[in-house]
Amino acid sequence: MAVRSYRLEAMPPQIPAPILDRFRGVETATVGHYLHDRFVAPALRPLIDGPRIAGTAVTVSIPGPDSTLLYHAMDRVRPGDVVVIDRAGDRQHACWGGFMAAVAKLRGVAGVIVDGAVTDPAAIREAGVPTWARSISPITTKLLNLGGGFNIPIACGGIAVAPGDAVLADDCGILVLPRDQVEGVSDTALADQAEEGEWLAKLRGGMALQDMVDVAAMLAERDRKDGGVHG
């Protein structure tokens, strides 16, 4: 079997806009109440505070000091895609900076997630494309033609990401879901967020938390399970 330096696959189908529009209304922290294993490591932080994005994952894997394949990828991304970049463990070389941020703006991508370093943070912010990364570095990648993968399964922040997955990212974290789970998660999370708003309205009206959650009964139950022993 031949060993190929580059693994190039087709673009994944985009998740329909109405599904992503609804998903974008979900807070990642809401989903964090009941999912635990689909979140990228919290070390990946936003360079631009505030935006929440939802889009279709387009995956790129590029090794160490090389970013040749990123040029191939950025000529193929579509408006609404989220570019997810696996740096194969490299934490020193910045593959993304002001120039690529400007290209991403031209292409209309929803956001960029780099499991590694970026450079030119001020220029990235000026371009305005929401970007998440581990760190800032002045040492950049070069066009070394070493190899990599485009639209292949990758690892990002400790989880698997497949091309075509749904990506939701905000200032609390990054969630990656298979396409067939997006609508169910959206239904549950949006209902929870609406309920939280109703609770706050009741509290502003003078209701106590005890009136909404019977904490006294919960404490009594715990006491019974502990054998009624008080410290």
Secondary structure, DSSP 8 states (H G I E B T S, - for coil): ----SEEE--------HHHHHHHTTS-HHHHTTT--SSB--TT-EESSSS--EEEEEEEEE--TTB-HHHHHHHTT--TTEEEEEE-TT--S-EEE-HHHHHHHHHHT-SEEEEEEEE--HHHHHHHT--EEEEEE-S-B-B-----EEESS-EEETTEEE-TT-EEEEETTEEEEE-GGGHHHHHHHHHHHHHHHHHHHHHHHTT--HHHHS-HHHHHHHHHHHTTS---
